[in-house]
């Protein structure tokens, strides 16, 4: 399966942090940033398919706006919980 940065299983929500590091200096020799993005998308798709959970992704700039980010996370938690009930 895989590991996520955050998980709220009771709400059916997974969370990931996206930083530029994994798309830049952490690239393997010969690896293109597009390869990493594509692999991340496939990994996320697989996690959602296996768990039936939703996913929220945050980036550094989200932390500069904590109230907006918190509202976004709360909204995702609420929507995910509603999807789990169906």
HTML snippet that shows the backbone in 3Dmol.js (N, CA, C, O; Angstrom):
<script src="https://3Dmol.org/build/3Dmol-min.js"></script>
<div id="view" style="width:600px;height:400px;position:relative"></div>
<script>
const pdb = `
ATOM      1  N   UNK A   1       0.848  -1.166   0.000  1.00  0.00           N
ATOM      2  CA  UNK A   1       0.000   0.000   0.000  1.00  0.00           C
ATOM      3  C   UNK A   1       0.892   1.227   0.000  1.00  0.00           C
ATOM      4  O   UNK A   1       1.601   1.463  -0.978  1.00  0.00           O
ATOM      5  N   UNK A   2       0.881   2.005   1.054  1.00  0.00           N
ATOM      6  CA  UNK A   2       1.696   3.201   1.107  1.00  0.00           C
ATOM      7  C   UNK A   2       1.519   3.927   2.419  1.00  0.00           C
ATOM      8  O   UNK A   2       0.697   3.557   3.257  1.00  0.00           O
ATOM      9  N   UNK A   3       2.301   4.956   2.571  1.00  0.00           N
ATOM     10  CA  UNK A   3       2.269   5.781   3.779  1.00  0.00           C
ATOM     11  C   UNK A   3       1.933   7.200   3.346  1.00  0.00           C
ATOM     12  O   UNK A   3       2.445   7.699   2.344  1.00  0.00           O
ATOM     13  N   UNK A   4       1.065   7.839   4.117  1.00  0.00           N
ATOM     14  CA  UNK A   4       0.740   9.235   3.843  1.00  0.00           C
ATOM     15  C   UNK A   4       1.255  10.094   4.986  1.00  0.00           C
ATOM     16  O   UNK A   4       1.607   9.586   6.051  1.00  0.00           O
ATOM     17  N   UNK A   5       1.293  11.390   4.756  1.00  0.00           N
ATOM     18  CA  UNK A   5       1.764  12.302   5.794  1.00  0.00           C
ATOM     19  C   UNK A   5       0.746  12.447   6.921  1.00  0.00           C
ATOM     20  O   UNK A   5       1.119  12.580   8.086  1.00  0.00           O
ATOM     21  N   UNK A   6      -0.527  12.421   6.577  1.00  0.00           N
ATOM     22  CA  UNK A   6      -1.605  12.499   7.563  1.00  0.00           C
ATOM     23  C   UNK A   6      -2.696  11.519   7.181  1.00  0.00           C
ATOM     24  O   UNK A   6      -2.834  11.144   6.017  1.00  0.00           O
ATOM     25  N   UNK A   7      -3.462  11.112   8.165  1.00  0.00           N
ATOM     26  CA  UNK A   7      -4.637  10.281   7.894  1.00  0.00           C
ATOM     27  C   UNK A   7      -5.667  10.523   8.974  1.00  0.00           C
ATOM     28  O   UNK A   7      -5.344  10.600  10.159  1.00  0.00           O
ATOM     29  N   UNK A   8      -6.890  10.640   8.556  1.00  0.00           N
ATOM     30  CA  UNK A   8      -8.031  10.762   9.448  1.00  0.00           C
ATOM     31  C   UNK A   8      -8.977   9.624   9.076  1.00  0.00           C
ATOM     32  O   UNK A   8      -9.986   9.856   8.411  1.00  0.00           O
ATOM     33  N   UNK A   9      -8.663   8.392   9.497  1.00  0.00           N
ATOM     34  CA  UNK A   9      -9.460   7.242   9.054  1.00  0.00           C
ATOM     35  C   UNK A   9     -10.930   7.341   9.423  1.00  0.00           C
ATOM     36  O   UNK A   9     -11.791   6.873   8.679  1.00  0.00           O
ATOM     37  N   UNK A  10     -11.223   7.947  10.567  1.00  0.00           N
ATOM     38  CA  UNK A  10     -12.621   8.071  10.978  1.00  0.00           C
ATOM     39  C   UNK A  10     -13.416   8.982  10.042  1.00  0.00           C
ATOM     40  O   UNK A  10     -14.647   8.952  10.032  1.00  0.00           O
ATOM     41  N   UNK A  11     -12.704   9.791   9.259  1.00  0.00           N
ATOM     42  CA  UNK A  11     -13.344  10.679   8.289  1.00  0.00           C
ATOM     43  C   UNK A  11     -13.122  10.211   6.853  1.00  0.00           C
ATOM     44  O   UNK A  11     -13.672  10.789   5.916  1.00  0.00           O
ATOM     45  N   UNK A  12     -12.312   9.160   6.683  1.00  0.00           N
ATOM     46  CA  UNK A  12     -12.032   8.681   5.330  1.00  0.00           C
ATOM     47  C   UNK A  12     -11.202   9.651   4.523  1.00  0.00           C
ATOM     48  O   UNK A  12     -11.430   9.827   3.326  1.00  0.00           O
ATOM     49  N   UNK A  13     -10.217  10.296   5.185  1.00  0.00           N
ATOM     50  CA  UNK A  13      -9.406  11.304   4.507  1.00  0.00           C
ATOM     51  C   UNK A  13      -7.924  11.037   4.736  1.00  0.00           C
ATOM     52  O   UNK A  13      -7.492  10.759   5.854  1.00  0.00           O
ATOM     53  N   UNK A  14      -7.165  11.128   3.665  1.00  0.00           N
ATOM     54  CA  UNK A  14      -5.709  11.050   3.719  1.00  0.00           C
ATOM     55  C   UNK A  14      -5.151  12.416   3.363  1.00  0.00           C
ATOM     56  O   UNK A  14      -5.788  13.177   2.636  1.00  0.00           O
ATOM     57  N   UNK A  15      -3.958  12.735   3.871  1.00  0.00           N
ATOM     58  CA  UNK A  15      -3.338  14.023   3.578  1.00  0.00           C
ATOM     59  C   UNK A  15      -1.889  13.866   3.180  1.00  0.00           C
ATOM     60  O   UNK A  15      -1.170  13.016   3.706  1.00  0.00           O
ATOM     61  N   UNK A  16      -1.472  14.693   2.248  1.00  0.00           N
ATOM     62  CA  UNK A  16      -0.097  14.693   1.766  1.00  0.00           C
ATOM     63  C   UNK A  16       0.431  16.110   1.738  1.00  0.00           C
ATOM     64  O   UNK A  16      -0.302  17.056   1.449  1.00  0.00           O
ATOM     65  N   UNK A  17       1.716  16.247   2.044  1.00  0.00           N
ATOM     66  CA  UNK A  17       2.409  17.517   1.904  1.00  0.00           C
ATOM     67  C   UNK A  17       3.261  17.445   0.646  1.00  0.00           C
ATOM     68  O   UNK A  17       4.026  16.498   0.463  1.00  0.00           O
ATOM     69  N   UNK A  18       3.133  18.429  -0.207  1.00  0.00           N
ATOM     70  CA  UNK A  18       3.929  18.497  -1.429  1.00  0.00           C
ATOM     71  C   UNK A  18       4.919  19.649  -1.332  1.00  0.00           C
ATOM     72  O   UNK A  18       4.526  20.814  -1.280  1.00  0.00           O
ATOM     73  N   UNK A  19       6.194  19.317  -1.308  1.00  0.00           N
ATOM     74  CA  UNK A  19       7.250  20.323  -1.355  1.00  0.00           C
ATOM     75  C   UNK A  19       8.021  20.167  -2.653  1.00  0.00           C
ATOM     76  O   UNK A  19       7.968  19.115  -3.291  1.00  0.00           O
ATOM     77  N   UNK A  20       8.720  21.186  -3.033  1.00  0.00           N
ATOM     78  CA  UNK A  20       9.475  21.151  -4.291  1.00  0.00           C
ATOM     79  C   UNK A  20      10.691  20.237  -4.217  1.00  0.00           C
ATOM     80  O   UNK A  20      11.234  19.855  -5.253  1.00  0.00           O
ATOM     81  N   UNK A  21      11.127  19.879  -3.013  1.00  0.00           N
ATOM     82  CA  UNK A  21      12.345  19.087  -2.863  1.00  0.00           C
ATOM     83  C   UNK A  21      12.241  17.763  -3.604  1.00  0.00           C
ATOM     84  O   UNK A  21      13.172  17.367  -4.305  1.00  0.00           O
ATOM     85  N   UNK A  22      11.112  17.078  -3.454  1.00  0.00           N
ATOM     86  CA  UNK A  22      11.005  15.768  -4.110  1.00  0.00           C
ATOM     87  C   UNK A  22      10.936  15.884  -5.628  1.00  0.00           C
ATOM     88  O   UNK A  22      11.156  14.900  -6.335  1.00  0.00           O
ATOM     89  N   UNK A  23      10.635  17.072  -6.133  1.00  0.00           N
ATOM     90  CA  UNK A  23      10.586  17.278  -7.571  1.00  0.00           C
ATOM     91  C   UNK A  23      11.870  17.918  -8.097  1.00  0.00           C
ATOM     92  O   UNK A  23      11.984  18.216  -9.286  1.00  0.00           O
ATOM     93  N   UNK A  24      12.835  18.126  -7.195  1.00  0.00           N
ATOM     94  CA  UNK A  24      14.090  18.771  -7.581  1.00  0.00           C
ATOM     95  C   UNK A  24      15.292  17.994  -7.116  1.00  0.00           C
ATOM     96  O   UNK A  24      15.723  17.046  -7.773  1.00  0.00           O
ATOM     97  N   UNK A  25      15.838  18.395  -5.979  1.00  0.00           N
ATOM     98  CA  UNK A  25      17.123  17.821  -5.555  1.00  0.00           C
ATOM     99  C   UNK A  25      17.051  16.363  -5.125  1.00  0.00           C
ATOM    100  O   UNK A  25      18.096  15.721  -5.019  1.00  0.00           O
ATOM    101  N   UNK A  26      15.870  15.810  -4.871  1.00  0.00           N
ATOM    102  CA  UNK A  26      15.765  14.403  -4.502  1.00  0.00           C
ATOM    103  C   UNK A  26      15.568  13.471  -5.703  1.00  0.00           C
ATOM    104  O   UNK A  26      15.363  12.268  -5.541  1.00  0.00           O
ATOM    105  N   UNK A  27      15.634  14.044  -6.902  1.00  0.00           N
ATOM    106  CA  UNK A  27      15.492  13.223  -8.097  1.00  0.00           C
ATOM    107  C   UNK A  27      16.648  12.231  -8.195  1.00  0.00           C
ATOM    108  O   UNK A  27      17.792  12.547  -7.866  1.00  0.00           O
ATOM    109  N   UNK A  28      16.322  11.037  -8.653  1.00  0.00           N
ATOM    110  CA  UNK A  28      17.344  10.028  -8.916  1.00  0.00           C
ATOM    111  C   UNK A  28      18.040  10.383 -10.231  1.00  0.00           C
ATOM    112  O   UNK A  28      17.454  11.073 -11.066  1.00  0.00           O
ATOM    113  N   UNK A  29      19.282   9.922 -10.433  1.00  0.00           N
ATOM    114  CA  UNK A  29      19.961  10.207 -11.703  1.00  0.00           C
ATOM    115  C   UNK A  29      19.105   9.761 -12.890  1.00  0.00           C
ATOM    116  O   UNK A  29      18.607   8.635 -12.928  1.00  0.00           O
ATOM    117  N   UNK A  30      18.949  10.658 -13.843  1.00  0.00           N
ATOM    118  CA  UNK A  30      18.171  10.368 -15.040  1.00  0.00           C
ATOM    119  C   UNK A  30      16.668  10.521 -14.860  1.00  0.00           C
ATOM    120  O   UNK A  30      15.908  10.356 -15.814  1.00  0.00           O
ATOM    121  N   UNK A  31      16.239  10.833 -13.655  1.00  0.00           N
ATOM    122  CA  UNK A  31      14.801  10.970 -13.395  1.00  0.00           C
ATOM    123  C   UNK A  31      14.352  12.393 -13.694  1.00  0.00           C
ATOM    124  O   UNK A  31      15.029  13.358 -13.338  1.00  0.00           O
ATOM    125  N   UNK A  32      13.242  12.507 -14.329  1.00  0.00           N
ATOM    126  CA  UNK A  32      12.657  13.789 -14.703  1.00  0.00           C
ATOM    127  C   UNK A  32      11.592  14.157 -13.673  1.00  0.00           C
ATOM    128  O   UNK A  32      10.914  13.265 -13.163  1.00  0.00           O
ATOM    129  N   UNK A  33      11.420  15.451 -13.348  1.00  0.00           N
ATOM    130  CA  UNK A  33      10.356  15.825 -12.408  1.00  0.00           C
ATOM    131  C   UNK A  33       8.983  15.294 -12.825  1.00  0.00           C
ATOM    132  O   UNK A  33       8.160  14.952 -11.975  1.00  0.00           O
ATOM    133  N   UNK A  34       8.744  15.227 -14.122  1.00  0.00           N
ATOM    134  CA  UNK A  34       7.473  14.686 -14.609  1.00  0.00           C
ATOM    135  C   UNK A  34       7.286  13.229 -14.219  1.00  0.00           C
ATOM    136  O   UNK A  34       6.166  12.788 -13.961  1.00  0.00           O
ATOM    137  N   UNK A  35       8.389  12.479 -14.176  1.00  0.00           N
ATOM    138  CA  UNK A  35       8.328  11.081 -13.745  1.00  0.00           C
ATOM    139  C   UNK A  35       7.865  10.989 -12.304  1.00  0.00           C
ATOM    140  O   UNK A  35       7.068  10.120 -11.951  1.00  0.00           O
ATOM    141  N   UNK A  36       8.371  11.894 -11.470  1.00  0.00           N
ATOM    142  CA  UNK A  36       8.017  11.898 -10.048  1.00  0.00           C
ATOM    143  C   UNK A  36       6.549  12.279  -9.877  1.00  0.00           C
ATOM    144  O   UNK A  36       5.830  11.660  -9.092  1.00  0.00           O
ATOM    145  N   UNK A  37       6.110  13.288 -10.605  1.00  0.00           N
ATOM    146  CA  UNK A  37       4.705  13.713 -10.532  1.00  0.00           C
ATOM    147  C   UNK A  37       3.788  12.567 -10.957  1.00  0.00           C
ATOM    148  O   UNK A  37       2.777  12.302 -10.306  1.00  0.00           O
ATOM    149  N   UNK A  38       4.140  11.892 -12.042  1.00  0.00           N
ATOM    150  CA  UNK A  38       3.324  10.789 -12.526  1.00  0.00           C
ATOM    151  C   UNK A  38       3.292   9.645 -11.509  1.00  0.00           C
ATOM    152  O   UNK A  38       2.235   9.066 -11.261  1.00  0.00           O
ATOM    153  N   UNK A  39       4.445   9.320 -10.921  1.00  0.00           N
ATOM    154  CA  UNK A  39       4.504   8.258  -9.909  1.00  0.00           C
ATOM    155  C   UNK A  39       3.671   8.638  -8.683  1.00  0.00           C
ATOM    156  O   UNK A  39       2.998   7.786  -8.103  1.00  0.00           O
ATOM    157  N   UNK A  40       3.714   9.902  -8.291  1.00  0.00           N
ATOM    158  CA  UNK A  40       2.911  10.376  -7.157  1.00  0.00           C
ATOM    159  C   UNK A  40       1.422  10.243  -7.460  1.00  0.00           C
ATOM    160  O   UNK A  40       0.640   9.830  -6.604  1.00  0.00           O
ATOM    161  N   UNK A  41       1.039  10.596  -8.678  1.00  0.00           N
ATOM    162  CA  UNK A  41      -0.371  10.490  -9.052  1.00  0.00           C
ATOM    163  C   UNK A  41      -0.821   9.034  -9.007  1.00  0.00           C
ATOM    164  O   UNK A  41      -1.898   8.734  -8.493  1.00  0.00           O
ATOM    165  N   UNK A  42      -0.013   8.138  -9.536  1.00  0.00           N
ATOM    166  CA  UNK A  42      -0.373   6.710  -9.512  1.00  0.00           C
ATOM    167  C   UNK A  42      -0.460   6.204  -8.076  1.00  0.00           C
ATOM    168  O   UNK A  42      -1.364   5.438  -7.740  1.00  0.00           O
ATOM    169  N   UNK A  43       0.477   6.630  -7.229  1.00  0.00           N
ATOM    170  CA  UNK A  43       0.478   6.231  -5.821  1.00  0.00           C
ATOM    171  C   UNK A  43      -0.787   6.730  -5.128  1.00  0.00           C
ATOM    172  O   UNK A  43      -1.431   5.984  -4.391  1.00  0.00           O
ATOM    173  N   UNK A  44      -1.143   8.002  -5.368  1.00  0.00           N
ATOM    174  CA  UNK A  44      -2.352   8.561  -4.771  1.00  0.00           C
ATOM    175  C   UNK A  44      -3.595   7.824  -5.262  1.00  0.00           C
ATOM    176  O   UNK A  44      -4.475   7.495  -4.467  1.00  0.00           O
ATOM    177  N   UNK A  45      -3.672   7.569  -6.547  1.00  0.00           N
ATOM    178  CA  UNK A  45      -4.808   6.829  -7.096  1.00  0.00           C
ATOM    179  C   UNK A  45      -4.944   5.464  -6.429  1.00  0.00           C
ATOM    180  O   UNK A  45      -6.043   5.049  -6.061  1.00  0.00           O
ATOM    181  N   UNK A  46      -3.815   4.768  -6.276  1.00  0.00           N
ATOM    182  CA  UNK A  46      -3.837   3.447  -5.656  1.00  0.00           C
ATOM    183  C   UNK A  46      -4.294   3.520  -4.196  1.00  0.00           C
ATOM    184  O   UNK A  46      -5.088   2.693  -3.748  1.00  0.00           O
ATOM    185  N   UNK A  47      -3.792   4.509  -3.462  1.00  0.00           N
ATOM    186  CA  UNK A  47      -4.220   4.670  -2.070  1.00  0.00           C
ATOM    187  C   UNK A  47      -5.722   4.934  -1.975  1.00  0.00           C
ATOM    188  O   UNK A  47      -6.405   4.379  -1.114  1.00  0.00           O
ATOM    189  N   UNK A  48      -6.226   5.783  -2.864  1.00  0.00           N
ATOM    190  CA  UNK A  48      -7.662   6.068  -2.839  1.00  0.00           C
ATOM    191  C   UNK A  48      -8.477   4.846  -3.218  1.00  0.00           C
ATOM    192  O   UNK A  48      -9.523   4.589  -2.622  1.00  0.00           O
ATOM    193  N   UNK A  49      -8.010   4.092  -4.201  1.00  0.00           N
ATOM    194  CA  UNK A  49      -8.731   2.885  -4.620  1.00  0.00           C
ATOM    195  C   UNK A  49      -8.742   1.828  -3.518  1.00  0.00           C
ATOM    196  O   UNK A  49      -9.773   1.207  -3.262  1.00  0.00           O
ATOM    197  N   UNK A  50      -7.612   1.626  -2.874  1.00  0.00           N
ATOM    198  CA  UNK A  50      -7.503   0.607  -1.831  1.00  0.00           C
ATOM    199  C   UNK A  50      -8.328   0.969  -0.594  1.00  0.00           C
ATOM    200  O   UNK A  50      -9.000   0.118  -0.012  1.00  0.00           O
ATOM    201  N   UNK A  51      -8.268   2.239  -0.206  1.00  0.00           N
ATOM    202  CA  UNK A  51      -8.915   2.647   1.044  1.00  0.00           C
ATOM    203  C   UNK A  51     -10.337   3.160   0.862  1.00  0.00           C
ATOM    204  O   UNK A  51     -11.149   3.077   1.784  1.00  0.00           O
ATOM    205  N   UNK A  52     -10.646   3.692  -0.326  1.00  0.00           N
ATOM    206  CA  UNK A  52     -11.926   4.359  -0.529  1.00  0.00           C
ATOM    207  C   UNK A  52     -11.953   5.748   0.079  1.00  0.00           C
ATOM    208  O   UNK A  52     -13.008   6.378   0.150  1.00  0.00           O
ATOM    209  N   UNK A  53     -10.777   6.235   0.525  1.00  0.00           N
ATOM    210  CA  UNK A  53     -10.670   7.544   1.174  1.00  0.00           C
ATOM    211  C   UNK A  53     -10.438   8.640   0.137  1.00  0.00           C
ATOM    212  O   UNK A  53     -10.043   8.372  -0.998  1.00  0.00           O
ATOM    213  N   UNK A  54     -10.691   9.873   0.552  1.00  0.00           N
ATOM    214  CA  UNK A  54     -10.345  11.057  -0.244  1.00  0.00           C
ATOM    215  C   UNK A  54      -8.927  11.477   0.127  1.00  0.00           C
ATOM    216  O   UNK A  54      -8.331  10.940   1.060  1.00  0.00           O
ATOM    217  N   UNK A  55      -8.398  12.446  -0.617  1.00  0.00           N
ATOM    218  CA  UNK A  55      -7.038  12.934  -0.376  1.00  0.00           C
ATOM    219  C   UNK A  55      -7.032  14.448  -0.421  1.00  0.00           C
ATOM    220  O   UNK A  55      -7.665  15.054  -1.285  1.00  0.00           O
ATOM    221  N   UNK A  56      -6.317  15.058   0.508  1.00  0.00           N
ATOM    222  CA  UNK A  56      -6.065  16.497   0.473  1.00  0.00           C
ATOM    223  C   UNK A  56      -4.562  16.685   0.417  1.00  0.00           C
ATOM    224  O   UNK A  56      -3.814  15.990   1.105  1.00  0.00           O
ATOM    225  N   UNK A  57      -4.121  17.626  -0.403  1.00  0.00           N
ATOM    226  CA  UNK A  57      -2.697  17.900  -0.555  1.00  0.00           C
ATOM    227  C   UNK A  57      -2.433  19.341  -0.142  1.00  0.00           C
ATOM    228  O   UNK A  57      -3.146  20.258  -0.549  1.00  0.00           O
ATOM    229  N   UNK A  58      -1.407  19.527   0.667  1.00  0.00           N
ATOM    230  CA  UNK A  58      -1.020  20.856   1.128  1.00  0.00           C
ATOM    231  C   UNK A  58       0.387  21.173   0.649  1.00  0.00           C
ATOM    232  O   UNK A  58       1.205  20.277   0.436  1.00  0.00           O
ATOM    233  N   UNK A  59       0.658  22.481   0.483  1.00  0.00           N
ATOM    234  CA  UNK A  59       1.992  22.950   0.089  1.00  0.00           C
ATOM    235  C   UNK A  59       2.433  24.026   1.083  1.00  0.00           C
ATOM    236  O   UNK A  59       1.634  24.494   1.894  1.00  0.00           O
ATOM    237  N   UNK A  60       3.707  24.413   1.014  1.00  0.00           N
ATOM    238  CA  UNK A  60       4.246  25.371   1.987  1.00  0.00           C
ATOM    239  C   UNK A  60       3.396  26.629   2.096  1.00  0.00           C
ATOM    240  O   UNK A  60       3.133  27.091   3.206  1.00  0.00           O
ATOM    241  N   UNK A  61       2.965  27.189   0.990  1.00  0.00           N
ATOM    242  CA  UNK A  61       2.217  28.450   1.048  1.00  0.00           C
ATOM    243  C   UNK A  61       0.899  28.308   1.806  1.00  0.00           C
ATOM    244  O   UNK A  61       0.368  29.303   2.300  1.00  0.00           O
ATOM    245  N   UNK A  62       0.362  27.090   1.908  1.00  0.00           N
ATOM    246  CA  UNK A  62      -0.863  26.885   2.690  1.00  0.00           C
ATOM    247  C   UNK A  62      -0.636  27.227   4.164  1.00  0.00           C
ATOM    248  O   UNK A  62      -1.552  27.685   4.847  1.00  0.00           O
ATOM    249  N   UNK A  63       0.576  27.004   4.645  1.00  0.00           N
ATOM    250  CA  UNK A  63       0.872  27.262   6.054  1.00  0.00           C
ATOM    251  C   UNK A  63       1.025  28.747   6.356  1.00  0.00           C
ATOM    252  O   UNK A  63       1.040  29.135   7.524  1.00  0.00           O
ATOM    253  N   UNK A  64       1.139  29.583   5.329  1.00  0.00           N
ATOM    254  CA  UNK A  64       1.184  31.024   5.505  1.00  0.00           C
ATOM    255  C   UNK A  64      -0.212  31.597   5.745  1.00  0.00           C
ATOM    256  O   UNK A  64      -0.359  32.754   6.139  1.00  0.00           O
ATOM    257  N   UNK A  65      -1.235  30.773   5.503  1.00  0.00           N
ATOM    258  CA  UNK A  65      -2.636  31.189   5.661  1.00  0.00           C
ATOM    259  C   UNK A  65      -3.360  30.142   6.503  1.00  0.00           C
ATOM    260  O   UNK A  65      -4.209  29.412   5.992  1.00  0.00           O
ATOM    261  N   UNK A  66      -3.026  30.067   7.801  1.00  0.00           N
ATOM    262  CA  UNK A  66      -3.553  28.981   8.625  1.00  0.00           C
ATOM    263  C   UNK A  66      -5.079  28.925   8.712  1.00  0.00           C
ATOM    264  O   UNK A  66      -5.650  27.834   8.727  1.00  0.00           O
ATOM    265  N   UNK A  67      -5.738  30.058   8.770  1.00  0.00           N
ATOM    266  CA  UNK A  67      -7.199  30.040   8.884  1.00  0.00           C
ATOM    267  C   UNK A  67      -7.834  29.469   7.609  1.00  0.00           C
ATOM    268  O   UNK A  67      -8.767  28.668   7.673  1.00  0.00           O
ATOM    269  N   UNK A  68      -7.320  29.886   6.470  1.00  0.00           N
ATOM    270  CA  UNK A  68      -7.839  29.397   5.188  1.00  0.00           C
ATOM    271  C   UNK A  68      -7.546  27.899   5.047  1.00  0.00           C
ATOM    272  O   UNK A  68      -8.399  27.129   4.608  1.00  0.00           O
ATOM    273  N   UNK A  69      -6.332  27.502   5.425  1.00  0.00           N
ATOM    274  CA  UNK A  69      -5.949  26.091   5.320  1.00  0.00           C
ATOM    275  C   UNK A  69      -6.765  25.232   6.274  1.00  0.00           C
ATOM    276  O   UNK A  69      -7.217  24.148   5.905  1.00  0.00           O
ATOM    277  N   UNK A  70      -6.956  25.713   7.499  1.00  0.00           N
ATOM    278  CA  UNK A  70      -7.768  24.959   8.466  1.00  0.00           C
ATOM    279  C   UNK A  70      -9.198  24.793   7.956  1.00  0.00           C
ATOM    280  O   UNK A  70      -9.791  23.725   8.103  1.00  0.00           O
ATOM    281  N   UNK A  71      -9.748  25.843   7.359  1.00  0.00           N
ATOM    282  CA  UNK A  71     -11.105  25.755   6.805  1.00  0.00           C
ATOM    283  C   UNK A  71     -11.141  24.745   5.664  1.00  0.00           C
ATOM    284  O   UNK A  71     -12.099  23.985   5.527  1.00  0.00           O
ATOM    285  N   UNK A  72     -10.117  24.741   4.868  1.00  0.00           N
ATOM    286  CA  UNK A  72     -10.038  23.790   3.756  1.00  0.00           C
ATOM    287  C   UNK A  72      -9.966  22.346   4.263  1.00  0.00           C
ATOM    288  O   UNK A  72     -10.634  21.460   3.731  1.00  0.00           O
ATOM    289  N   UNK A  73      -9.154  22.121   5.290  1.00  0.00           N
ATOM    290  CA  UNK A  73      -9.043  20.777   5.870  1.00  0.00           C
ATOM    291  C   UNK A  73     -10.373  20.372   6.496  1.00  0.00           C
ATOM    292  O   UNK A  73     -10.826  19.243   6.305  1.00  0.00           O
ATOM    293  N   UNK A  74     -11.003  21.282   7.241  1.00  0.00           N
ATOM    294  CA  UNK A  74     -12.309  20.968   7.849  1.00  0.00           C
ATOM    295  C   UNK A  74     -13.343  20.625   6.782  1.00  0.00           C
ATOM    296  O   UNK A  74     -14.135  19.698   6.954  1.00  0.00           O
ATOM    297  N   UNK A  75     -13.335  21.366   5.691  1.00  0.00           N
ATOM    298  CA  UNK A  75     -14.269  21.102   4.584  1.00  0.00           C
ATOM    299  C   UNK A  75     -14.002  19.716   3.986  1.00  0.00           C
ATOM    300  O   UNK A  75     -14.934  18.960   3.710  1.00  0.00           O
ATOM    301  N   UNK A  76     -12.727  19.395   3.791  1.00  0.00           N
ATOM    302  CA  UNK A  76     -12.383  18.063   3.249  1.00  0.00           C
ATOM    303  C   UNK A  76     -12.795  16.965   4.208  1.00  0.00           C
ATOM    304  O   UNK A  76     -13.287  15.923   3.776  1.00  0.00           O
ATOM    305  N   UNK A  77     -12.602  17.179   5.520  1.00  0.00           N
ATOM    306  CA  UNK A  77     -13.025  16.192   6.515  1.00  0.00           C
ATOM    307  C   UNK A  77     -14.533  15.997   6.464  1.00  0.00           C
ATOM    308  O   UNK A  77     -15.024  14.869   6.515  1.00  0.00           O
ATOM    309  N   UNK A  78     -15.256  17.091   6.365  1.00  0.00           N
ATOM    310  CA  UNK A  78     -16.721  17.025   6.323  1.00  0.00           C
ATOM    311  C   UNK A  78     -17.203  16.318   5.059  1.00  0.00           C
ATOM    312  O   UNK A  78     -18.093  15.470   5.121  1.00  0.00           O
ATOM    313  N   UNK A  79     -16.616  16.666   3.913  1.00  0.00           N
ATOM    314  CA  UNK A  79     -17.014  16.042   2.656  1.00  0.00           C
ATOM    315  C   UNK A  79     -16.664  14.570   2.636  1.00  0.00           C
ATOM    316  O   UNK A  79     -17.454  13.750   2.169  1.00  0.00           O
ATOM    317  N   UNK A  80     -15.488  14.224   3.137  1.00  0.00           N
ATOM    318  CA  UNK A  80     -15.065  12.824   3.155  1.00  0.00           C
ATOM    319  C   UNK A  80     -15.956  11.992   4.043  1.00  0.00           C
ATOM    320  O   UNK A  80     -16.316  10.870   3.686  1.00  0.00           O
ATOM    321  N   UNK A  81     -16.323  12.529   5.210  1.00  0.00           N
ATOM    322  CA  UNK A  81     -17.191  11.801   6.111  1.00  0.00           C
ATOM    323  C   UNK A  81     -18.545  11.556   5.458  1.00  0.00           C
ATOM    324  O   UNK A  81     -19.135  10.485   5.605  1.00  0.00           O
ATOM    325  N   UNK A  82     -19.030  12.565   4.735  1.00  0.00           N
ATOM    326  CA  UNK A  82     -20.294  12.401   4.015  1.00  0.00           C
ATOM    327  C   UNK A  82     -20.208  11.333   2.941  1.00  0.00           C
ATOM    328  O   UNK A  82     -21.163  10.586   2.724  1.00  0.00           O
ATOM    329  N   UNK A  83     -19.063  11.257   2.266  1.00  0.00           N
ATOM    330  CA  UNK A  83     -18.875  10.234   1.230  1.00  0.00           C
ATOM    331  C   UNK A  83     -18.802   8.850   1.856  1.00  0.00           C
ATOM    332  O   UNK A  83     -19.274   7.882   1.260  1.00  0.00           O
ATOM    333  N   UNK A  84     -18.216   8.737   3.052  1.00  0.00           N
ATOM    334  CA  UNK A  84     -18.087   7.458   3.741  1.00  0.00           C
ATOM    335  C   UNK A  84     -19.459   6.920   4.150  1.00  0.00           C
ATOM    336  O   UNK A  84     -19.663   5.707   4.192  1.00  0.00           O
ATOM    337  N   UNK A  85     -20.399   7.823   4.451  1.00  0.00           N
ATOM    338  CA  UNK A  85     -21.718   7.411   4.916  1.00  0.00           C
ATOM    339  C   UNK A  85     -22.555   6.801   3.784  1.00  0.00           C
ATOM    340  O   UNK A  85     -23.509   6.067   4.046  1.00  0.00           O
ATOM    341  N   UNK A  86     -22.206   7.097   2.545  1.00  0.00           N
ATOM    342  CA  UNK A  86     -23.009   6.603   1.410  1.00  0.00           C
ATOM    343  C   UNK A  86     -22.789   5.140   1.162  1.00  0.00           C
ATOM    344  O   UNK A  86     -23.386   4.572   0.248  1.00  0.00           O
TER     345      UNK A  86
END
`;
const viewer = $3Dmol.createViewer("view");
viewer.addModel(pdb, "pdb");
viewer.setStyle({}, {cartoon: {color: "spectrum"}});
viewer.zoomTo();
viewer.render();
</script>
